[in-house]
């Protein structure tokens, strides 16, 4: 081997060894984050294969193995699970500011026009503004006192409705949806939304179906290459 080739080879070895040493020193000097334990995960789907048909039972088994706090990846979405009252209190009360924001949900965004409403808006300046308006204008003592006759009238109507059903010997499903929906619609629009019983049942059905759809697991929200798909 010529001398210049041996010199290049020696220089290459020196650079490679130096790079490895510097990289190892850099890794050892970094502060390791104190993250909760997590089981082995698969590419793309993460820990979805561990959930099974009954997720809450799978979470209980994982908590017995990994402790009261552990991490799971639902696809590409990192999640932290708390399975004891003490850790739940730490998350929901002691450190609530760190967990105020909502995760992305395409179904909820569709129903709420991109989270424009107060209930499903992401935590930030818009949500804080909406909360301020609601607490100062909608739910303050003056407004509640002003709407008291509306609530009282709807309660009296509901009691008369139950009394008439009792006289007719007919059964009544006491879900309270008709009473609540009429209170809300009269408070906002000065109009009852369910004058007839059939309309009340339709509203109850729509709300139940919407809640069920919004609560279902949506794979598009958790697989990173599916989030930008328009399906």
Buried (B, 14 or more C-beta within 10 A) or exposed (E): EEEEEEEEEEEEEEEEEEEEEEEEEEEEEEEEEEEBEBEEBEEEBBBBEBBEEEEEEBBEEBBEEBEBBBBBBBBBBEBBBBBEEEBEEBBEEEEEEEEEEBEBBBBBBEBBEEBEEBEBBBEEEEBEEBBEEEEEEEEEEEEEEEBEEBBEBBEEBBEEBEEEEEEEEEEEEEEEBBBEBBBEBBBEEEEBBBEEEEBBBEBBEEEEEEEEEBEEEBEBBBBEEBBEEEE
